């Protein structure tokens, strides 16, 4: 029962975000984000970084 109450509170707090998916015709920017992820991956590889740990170390 506690899980259902928690779900209810979460939905109540985020009702605007939840309702927005219906207002936009259920469209999202998922495709754009996927392409951006590929671009970023190739940018890291072109700079010689083979994984995210190397990129993180270079940024610090």
MDAnalysis code that builds the backbone (N, CA, C; Angstrom):
import MDAnalysis as mda
import numpy as np

u = mda.Universe.empty(180, n_residues=60, atom_resindex=np.repeat(np.arange(60), 3), trajectory=True)
u.add_TopologyAttr("name", ["N", "CA", "C"] * 60)
u.add_TopologyAttr("resid", np.arange(1, 61))
u.add_TopologyAttr("resname", ["UNK", "UNK", "UNK", "UNK", "UNK", "UNK", "UNK", "UNK", "UNK", "UNK", "UNK", "UNK", "UNK", "UNK", "UNK", "UNK", "UNK", "UNK", "UNK", "UNK", "UNK", "UNK", "UNK", "UNK", "UNK", "UNK", "UNK", "UNK", "UNK", "UNK", "UNK", "UNK", "UNK", "UNK", "UNK", "UNK", "UNK", "UNK", "UNK", "UNK", "UNK", "UNK", "UNK", "UNK", "UNK", "UNK", "UNK", "UNK", "UNK", "UNK", "UNK", "UNK", "UNK", "UNK", "UNK", "UNK", "UNK", "UNK", "UNK", "UNK"])
u.atoms.positions = np.array([
    [0.820, -1.199, 0.000],
    [0.000, 0.000, 0.000],
    [0.864, 1.263, 0.000],
    [2.024, 1.175, 0.651],
    [2.900, 2.339, 0.714],
    [3.411, 2.722, -0.667],
    [3.633, 1.708, -1.541],
    [4.114, 1.989, -2.890],
    [3.083, 2.762, -3.704],
    [1.823, 2.424, -3.519],
    [0.752, 3.112, -4.243],
    [0.638, 4.552, -3.767],
    [0.763, 4.767, -2.473],
    [0.709, 6.126, -1.928],
    [1.885, 6.953, -2.454],
    [3.054, 6.333, -2.504],
    [4.241, 7.038, -3.019],
    [4.049, 7.396, -4.489],
    [3.510, 6.459, -5.278],
    [3.240, 6.735, -6.686],
    [2.265, 7.897, -6.832],
    [1.234, 7.909, -6.011],
    [0.263, 9.000, -6.044],
    [0.906, 10.349, -5.744],
    [1.776, 10.389, -4.744],
    [2.465, 11.644, -4.408],
    [3.379, 12.096, -5.543],
    [4.079, 11.145, -6.151],
    [4.983, 11.479, -7.250],
    [4.202, 12.035, -8.436],
    [3.110, 11.393, -8.792],
    [2.296, 11.870, -9.910],
    [1.697, 13.245, -9.615],
    [1.320, 13.462, -8.371],
    [0.766, 14.761, -7.995],
    [1.825, 15.855, -8.112],
    [3.064, 15.550, -7.703],
    [4.140, 16.531, -7.789],
    [4.525, 16.824, -9.241],
    [4.443, 15.823, -10.084],
    [4.911, 15.969, -11.467],
    [3.770, 15.985, -12.478],
    [2.607, 16.398, -12.060],
    [1.450, 16.343, -12.949],
    [1.612, 17.199, -14.200],
    [2.322, 18.308, -14.102],
    [2.503, 19.162, -15.286],
    [3.344, 18.461, -16.343],
    [4.402, 17.801, -15.926],
    [5.256, 17.073, -16.865],
    [4.488, 15.909, -17.483],
    [3.740, 15.199, -16.655],
    [2.960, 14.068, -17.133],
    [1.906, 14.521, -18.139],
    [1.216, 15.611, -17.846],
    [0.166, 16.108, -18.736],
    [0.744, 16.705, -20.009],
    [1.980, 17.192, -19.973],
    [2.589, 17.802, -21.155],
    [2.747, 16.799, -22.285],
    [2.943, 15.523, -21.963],
    [3.095, 14.531, -23.030],
    [1.815, 14.403, -23.842],
    [0.672, 14.667, -23.238],
    [-0.582, 14.623, -23.975],
    [-0.808, 15.911, -24.760],
    [-0.336, 17.048, -24.245],
    [-0.505, 18.326, -24.921],
    [0.337, 18.441, -26.181],
    [1.459, 17.728, -26.232],
    [2.366, 17.827, -27.377],
    [2.119, 16.738, -28.411],
    [1.043, 16.032, -28.284],
    [0.772, 14.957, -29.220],
    [1.696, 13.774, -29.007],
    [2.198, 13.657, -27.794],
    [3.082, 12.581, -27.380],
    [4.388, 12.561, -28.174],
    [4.773, 13.716, -28.699],
    [6.052, 13.797, -29.389],
    [7.162, 14.044, -28.376],
    [8.385, 13.694, -28.749],
    [9.509, 13.897, -27.857],
    [10.730, 14.273, -28.677],
    [11.791, 14.611, -27.972],
    [13.033, 14.947, -28.650],
    [14.012, 13.780, -28.579],
    [13.509, 12.571, -28.439],
    [14.350, 11.385, -28.327],
    [15.248, 11.178, -29.528],
    [14.723, 11.387, -30.720],
    [15.530, 11.229, -31.927],
    [16.675, 12.214, -31.984],
    [16.385, 13.449, -31.628],
    [17.420, 14.486, -31.613],
    [18.497, 14.152, -30.594],
    [18.106, 13.695, -29.426],
    [19.073, 13.342, -28.391],
    [19.931, 12.152, -28.819],
    [19.347, 11.205, -29.531],
    [20.113, 10.048, -29.999],
    [21.186, 10.480, -30.998],
    [20.823, 11.350, -31.922],
    [21.792, 11.852, -32.904],
    [22.871, 12.664, -32.208],
    [22.486, 13.488, -31.240],
    [23.464, 14.276, -30.495],
    [24.445, 13.372, -29.757],
    [23.958, 12.274, -29.200],
    [24.830, 11.330, -28.517],
    [25.861, 10.722, -29.460],
    [25.440, 10.406, -30.677],
    [26.381, 9.865, -31.666],
    [27.428, 10.902, -32.064],
    [26.997, 12.142, -32.220],
    [27.940, 13.207, -32.570],
    [28.967, 13.378, -31.464],
    [28.516, 13.391, -30.223],
    [29.436, 13.547, -29.091],
    [30.398, 12.361, -28.988],
    [29.904, 11.159, -29.242],
    [30.764, 9.981, -29.219],
    [31.889, 10.116, -30.239],
    [31.544, 10.504, -31.451],
    [32.558, 10.626, -32.493],
    [33.499, 11.795, -32.232],
    [33.017, 12.824, -31.592],
    [33.887, 13.938, -31.220],
    [34.929, 13.490, -30.200],
    [34.498, 12.700, -29.204],
    [35.455, 12.196, -28.204],
    [36.480, 11.276, -28.844],
    [36.028, 10.387, -29.727],
    [36.950, 9.466, -30.394],
    [37.943, 10.237, -31.250],
    [37.483, 11.268, -31.962],
    [38.371, 12.057, -32.811],
    [39.440, 12.767, -31.985],
    [39.141, 13.095, -30.751],
    [40.118, 13.769, -29.889],
    [41.010, 12.778, -29.147],
    [40.806, 11.490, -29.378],
    [41.678, 10.483, -28.795],
    [41.182, 9.877, -27.506],
    [40.008, 10.235, -27.062],
    [39.457, 9.667, -25.836],
    [38.723, 8.376, -26.185],
    [39.083, 7.297, -25.533],
    [38.492, 6.002, -25.856],
    [37.297, 5.652, -24.971],
    [37.172, 6.320, -23.823],
    [36.023, 6.049, -22.962],
    [35.717, 7.301, -22.137],
    [34.630, 7.270, -21.400],
    [34.210, 8.444, -20.631],
    [35.166, 8.773, -19.494],
    [35.830, 7.771, -18.941],
    [36.778, 8.022, -17.858],
    [37.933, 8.896, -18.349],
    [38.436, 8.617, -19.550],
    [39.509, 9.436, -20.112],
    [39.039, 10.864, -20.331],
    [37.814, 11.008, -20.821],
    [37.263, 12.348, -21.068],
    [37.106, 13.095, -19.756],
    [36.632, 12.429, -18.713],
    [36.441, 13.056, -17.414],
    [37.777, 13.501, -16.840],
    [38.815, 12.675, -16.957],
    [40.127, 13.032, -16.440],
    [40.699, 14.236, -17.177],
    [40.463, 14.331, -18.455],
    [40.987, 15.450, -19.238],
    [40.289, 16.760, -18.890],
    [39.033, 16.672, -18.432],
    [38.273, 17.879, -18.126],
    [38.628, 18.461, -16.760],
    [39.156, 17.654, -15.869],
    [39.432, 18.104, -14.493],
    [40.711, 18.853, -14.372],
])
